[in-house]
Each structure stands twice: as C-alpha cells, then as structure tokens.
Amino acid sequence: MSGEITLAGGAGEYMESATVVSWSAKLGDPVKAGEVVVVVETAKAATEIEAERDGVLAEILAPEGAEVGIGAVLGRIADSLPASAPQAVTMVEAAMPAPATLEMPAIVVSGEAGRRISISPLARRLARQARLDPAGLTGSGPGGRIKSRDVERALRERVPVTAAAIATPARSVFAMPTALTVPLVLIHGFGANTAAWNTLRPHLDGGRQVLAPELPGHGRTAALSKPSLDGLAEAVLAQIEASGATECDLVGHSLGGAVAAVLSGNLSVRVRSLTLIAPAGLGPEIDGAFLAGFLAARTPEGLQPWLDRLVGDAATLPRGYAQAVLRERERFGVGAAQADVAQTLFPDSTQTIRIAGDLQRFSGPLKVLWGRSDRIIPQAHQNELPGHVACHSLEGVGHMPHVEAGALVARLVMQCVRSAAVA
C-alpha cells in the first residue's frame, strides 16, 4: 500500500508550476504524517508539503531542481521500500540535474565557518526578513532541521537570542516585540483554502507571524454538522487559540470577512484591527448563479466560466486553475460540505447573514476593500457600513482584490495593522 506526495493547487493557489527545492527525507527514510517531506518554490513563495501518512519514502519522482506542474506526483510513501526504487531515482536525477544556482537548504552560519545549518527555504526567507541568524534557532524538524514554524515560534515567544545570533542588533525585530509577535490572521472565503493568500503573503511585512486558519468544510478542516456563521467563527477562533495568541490583527475575504466581523467581538483573543475584503453579510444580494455553477461543475471546461467571474480580468487566472480546483475538491471531499454552507447561508441567491452590528461595535482600526468590478457581491453594499469605517474602492479589480492587486492590498492591510500598533 502506498500514498502519493502531490503538488496540490487548491482553490486560491494561483500557480502553474513549481520547482522542487529540497527533500527533507532520503529514499528509504521513515516519515510520519504531518512531517514536511519536500519543499517546492513558486514565483511567489516556498511551500512545505507534508506527508499524509506514516511509512517510508519509497520513491522520489521529482528530484531537486525539477520543475513540476499542479497535480504532479512528486514521490510516494509506502509501508516498505521497493527494491527497484534507488535505481529509478538515479535515472531521473541523471536526466534532470539540479541547476547550479538552486538555493539549497543547508547554509554556513557566519562566524562559524564549517558548521552547516539545515533549514528549509521558507524558514530561511523568514529568518532573513526578521534579521535572525539561524544559529540562534532550534529546529524541530528531522535531524534538527529548522522549519518556518521554528522562526515563527521564536518571534512569538520573544526568544532572547544573543547579540551574536542577531544579524543587525540595532535594528533587530526584538526592538519591536509587540508589533511582530501579534499574529496577522488571514481568513479565506467560500470555496477557497489557505492557499488563497499565497499572492498576498510576499507583500506583507517580513518577520510577522501569519496564521491562516481554514473554514470548516474547506481544505483539510472537517465540516460542521449544521453550518452557521457563528459556528464557522467558533471553529476559526479555536484554531487561533491553539496557536497561543491572546490578540491578533484580522483580515477576512468574502465569507471569511463575515467570520472576521463576528470574531471582532470575541472575549478570548482580542482583535486589534480589522480589514475586510469584499465581505459577505452587508446586504441581501449575492451572485447565486455563480454559487450554483461553481458547486455543480464537474469538468474544467464547465468550471472555468464561473471562475472567470471572480476576477476583473480573466487573464489573472493561470491555465490549469480550474482543473486544480476540481482535483482539490475531490481529494478532500469538500463539495457536499460547501454546498451545505451555501444553502444555509445563501439560500435562493440571498445572503441571510448580517455583520453591520458587529462592525458598529468594533472600536479598533477598520478598513473595507472592494473591487469596482466585483460581480459576486455588489460593491454598493459598502453603503451599509458604519460611518467610522475607512472604505477603499479598487479600479479594475473583481471579487479577489488580494489576488488581483496583492501589493496594494498588502499595503492597505499593513496601514490598518500599524494604526492598531500605535493606538
């Protein structure tokens, strides 16, 4: 029995291909479910792919340096190692050598010549942005490998790293512990998953901890037996609490925006600032045809016209995106759960949820961003916002501003966050 290690491109993961950066395990090594086994890198960010089952790494089909497409099988995990596996891998590596310029996971720590630190590319980038020397971090991965969560933990816990372990002490991120240890929480919209934020993440301030919980019935998160806006909010709050956060800055898109609005009044994790992107819950209208078409589509050709409605310019969506969405839906079996959410919260093409009262009660910095070409939720719903809300209207942008105009949206988000930090 074996399981595939696949490059999944889920709802919101806007990429056509990726490069295999490094394998965390060697052929024949034991792996456990949830451990990072391979790191791939797109034009936007590095992504750590975890094992979905216990076993041994039986095959490596995409060696380091290989360019692979969405849905590609990178390797396989089995109960035992096939006798022919080593020869098969050797042949692939000979045909596809790793480029000489490829960034490798092991680096030499400055001041300690000869000592090599095993660190994932994503963790290395985060550490560089936060001006942290990896020598001052403790890795939680196999063989002490430093992962992104280790960098984030160091920032969250305000680790008292020695001066030698800080690249530039006078400008260390620890000079501003409050701003950088309060996590930025990104809540995706209906039909998407955490990958929806991949195009926004590179534009956010470096060093800040980012949490991206998944709505129930999306990605790997179990569905609710009876969906409700409060139930979705409670499930997301539980994920935030599990991180140990006691306060956060919230960003929510579409249905995730309504969830964020509800969470703004919770008592266990204080919300400092709130940024909503085309939020649901401000008016009754919603594109019911889109919801029905998105949920009913079973082929890429049938799904593509509905995906095109999400953006101001259909060229924003890469080739193969529709196929990736369908593959993700089938892989995690979320179609029925999402249909249940749509039927409950948006019956008969009508929004039954309301968030204006939640926003009226929120006293922190609050921004709402909307694309002028949004065909899913009318921009006119901004008229229902309380007077203290800062509204931004984005020209030529549809229902996915964080994907279509990532740099601008990130700048507006960080303005809101910084307002909370100095309040």
N, C-alpha and C positions, 0 to 999 in steps of 0.2 A: 504493500500500500504506500502510495506517495502523494505528496501535495505540491502544487506548483507555487513558485515565487514569481508573482506577476507585477508588472508595471501597470497599475490601475490608473485610469484617468477618469475620475468620478465627476459628478455634476459640479461644475465650477472650476475644475482643474484644466486651465487653458494652456495646453501644450500639445505639440505634435510628436516630439521625440525627446529623448534624454540621453545623457552619456553616463555609463557606469563608471563611477569614480573609484569605489573600493568595495571589496568584500570583507566583512568583519569576521568571517569564518573561512577555514580552508576545507577543501574536499575531505569528507570523512569526519569532520568535527561534529560533536554533538551540539544541537541547538534546542532552545526552549521557546515555546510560544510566547510572543511578546518581545523577544530579543531582536535587536537590529541585526540583519544578516547582510544587507547590501545597501550602499548609498548611491543614489543617482543624482545627476545635476541637470537642470534645465537652464534656459537662458535667464530665468528669474531667481531660482533658489535651489539649494540642495534638499533632497528628500531622503529620509531614512525609512527603509522598508523592513517591516518586522516579519518574523516567522509566524505563521498562523497555527502551527502545531509543533509538538515535540518530535525529535527524531535526529537524524544525521543529515548533513549537507551531502546529498548523493550525486548531484550534477550541477555544474556551472556551465550554463549555455551561453551566457553573455559575459565575457571576461572584461577586466578593467580596460577602459578605453573604447569599448564598443558603443556605438550609437544604436539605440533601440526605440521602437515606436510604442504608442499606447497599446496595452494589451499583450505586449511581448512577454513570453515566459523566460525569466532570467535564470532560473535554476529550479531544482526540485529537492524536496526534503522527503526522506523515506525512513523506514524502520531500520534499514541496514544499507551499507554501501555496495552498489553493484560492482562486480569485478571489472567491468569494462569502462567504468567512469573515468579513471585517470587518463587513459589514452584518448578518450573523446574530448576531454578538456584541452589536452595538449594540442590536438589538431586544430581546435578553434582558435586558441591563442596564437598559434603559428600563422593562421590566416588573417588575424585581426590584431596586430601588435598594438600595445598602448602607446599613444603619442608621447613624445619626449617631453612635451610641455604640460602634460596632465598633472594637476595638483594631487599629490599623494597624501594619505592620512598621517604618516609619521613625519614629525618635524624635529629639527635640532633646536633645543632651547638656548637662547642667547645667554652667554656667560657660563654655560656648562657644556662645552664642546665635547662631542662624542656621545652625549646622552640623548636618546631619541624618545619622544613622547608620542604615544599612539592616540590620535584624536580624529574624530570624524570631521569631514569638510564643513558641515553645518556648524558644529561646535567651534571649529577653528575660526569661522567667519564671525560668529557671535562674540567670541573672546577678543578678536581683533577690534571689533566695533566698540567693545566695552573697555578696551585698553587693558586687558588682563593677560598676563603671561600664563600659559597653560601649566607651567611648572608649579604654580601655586594652587592648582585644582586637583581634586581627587576624582578619578574616573570610576564610574560604576559599571562599565561595560566589560566584556570578556577580556581578561588579561590586563585590567586597569585602563581600558580604552576610555577616553574622555568623550562623552556624548553631549548633545545640546542641553539635555536636562541638567547635567552637572554644572554647566555655565549658568543656567537659569537659577539653579539652587544657590549657587554662590552669591548671585545678586540678591536673591530673595532673602537669604539669611544674613546678608551683610557680612560675609566672611571677612575677618580681619587679616587679609593677606599681607604678608610682609612687604616692605618697600621694594625689595628685590624682585618680587613677583608682580609688580605693577609697572606696566611699560612706561607711563609718564605720571609719576606720583602727584605732581602739582595739579594735574587735570584728571585724576582718577575718577571713575564713576562713583566711587565711595565718598566723594566730596558732596554728592547729592543723593544720599541714600533714599530719601522719601520719594523723590520723583521716579527713580528707576526700580525701586522694589515694589511699588504698587503696580500690579499687573494690568495690562490692557486686554480686555476680554472682547473677542470678536464673535458675534452670534450670526450664523448664516441664515439664509432664507429658505422658503419652501422648496423642496426638491433638490436642494444642494447638499453639501457637506463641508467639512473644514477646509477642503482644498479650494473652496470658493475665494479664500483670502490670499491665495498664492501670489497674485499680481499686485496686491497691496503691501504685503509684508516687506519687500525690499526697500520701500519708500519710507517706512516708519523709522523713528529714531533708533539708532543702534544701542544695544545694551538693555533695552526694556524687555521685561518678561511679557510674553504674549500667550494668552490662553485662548483656545478656540474650541469650546465645547460643541457637541453635536446635539441637535434637536432629536427627541425620541422619534423612532421610525425613519431615521436618516443615518447614512453611513453604517457604523457598527453598533449604534445605540438602539436598544430594544424599544419597541413601540409601546405606547400606553394602551391599556385595555379600553379606556374611554377618553379620547383626546379632548383637551380643553386648553384654553390659553393659560390658565393658572397651573394646570398640570405640566404643560411644557416649561413654564417658568420655574416650577419647583424642581424639575429634573435638571435643568441647566444650573440652577443655584446649587444643587448637590454636587455637581461637577466642579463648580468654582470653589465651594467649601473644601472639597477633597484636596485642593492644591494648597490649603493652609492660608489662603488670602483672607484678610479681615477688611480690606477695602479694595476697590478697583475702579477703573475707568471703563465704561461700557460703550460698545459700538454694535449696532444691530441693523441688519438689512431685511427689508420686506417683513415677512412673518417674524424673523429674528428681531426686527425693530420693535414690533409689538411686545415680544417677550422681554426685550430690554426695558421697555417702558414700565412693564409690570414689576420687574426686578428693581427698578429705581427706588421703590418704596419698601424694600425688604429690610428687616432689622438685624440680620446676622452678618451680612457683608455690605459695608457702607459704599454706596455708589457716589464717587466724587464728581464725575462728569458723564454726560450722555450725548452720544452722536448717533442720530438715526438716519438711515439711508433709505429713501422711498418706503417709509414704514407702512405696514398694514394697520388698520384699526382707527383711521381718522374719518372714514366715510363709508357709505354702503357699496359704492361701485367697485368692481374688480372684473378683469377680463375672464369671464367664465369659459369662453371658448378656448383660451389658452390652457386653463387648468384641465379641461376635458381632453383637449388634444395632446397635451404633454403626458397625461396619465394613460391615455388609450394607445398611444403609438407603440408599435412593436417592431418597427424596422427603422433604420437610419433615415430612409427616404421619407417615411411618414412623420418622423420626429423633427426633421430639420426645419420645416416652415414655422413650427411653433417656437423653436429655439431662436430663430431669427427675430421673432417678436420681442425678445428680451433686450435687444440692443438697438441703438440708434443706427448703427451701420453694421449690416450682416457680415461684412468682411472682418469684423473684430473676432468672430468665431473661427477657430482653425479647422482645417479639414480633419475629419475623423472624430470631431467632438460628439456628434450625435451617437455614433457607434459606441464611444466610451461611456456615455450616459446610460445607454441600454445595458451595456456589459456590467456596469456598476449596480444597476437596479436588479439585474438577475443574480449577480454574485451575492448580494446581501439580502435579497428577497424583500425589498422595502416598498414595492409597488402597492400592495394592498394596504399597508400602514399609511402611506402617503395619501392614498385615495380616501381613507377613513378621516384623516386630518382635513382634507379639502371638503369633504361632505359635511363635516361637523362645523367647521369654522367659516366656510364659504358656500353654504347651500344655495342652489338656484342663482349662482353668479352674484351673490350678495355677501358682503362682509358683516358678520354678526358680532364681531369683537369691537371694543371701543377703548381707546387709550387716552383721550383728551384729559380726563380727570387725573390720571396718573401724571401726565406732563404738567398739569396745572399745579400739582402738589410738589413737584420736584424743584428744589431751590438752587441747585448747582448749575454750572455752565451747561447749556443745552443748545445743540445745533441740529438742524434738519437739512439734509441734502436731497435734491431731486433732479432728475434729468428732464429736460423740457420735452424730450421725445419719448417719455415713458408711455407705453401702450398697455401696461398691465394694471397699474394703479394710477389714477389721474393725478397730475401734479396739483390740480385745483384743490385737492384735499389739504394742501397747506393752509387754506383759508380757515380750517378748523383748529389751527394751532393757537395756544395761548399767546398773548402779546409779548411775553418776555423771551420767546424763542427766536434764535437767530436762524434765518432761512437763507439757503443758497440754491440758486437755480443754475443748472449746468447746461449750456448750449450744446446741441448735437449729441446728447447723451440719452440713453434709454433707461431701462429699469435696473441696469447693473453699473452704476457710476464707479464703484470700486474696481471693476474690471476694465471699463472703458476709459476711465481717467484716473488711474491709480495714483499718480504723483500728486494731482490736485486734491483728491480725496484725502490722501495721507496728510497733506499739509493742513487741510481744514480740521481733520481729526486731532492732530497734534496741537493746533491752536486751542482747541477746546480743552484738551488734556492739560496744557500748560496753564490755562486760566484757572483750572481747579488747583493746580500745584501751588499757585501764589495767593489763592484766596484765603 
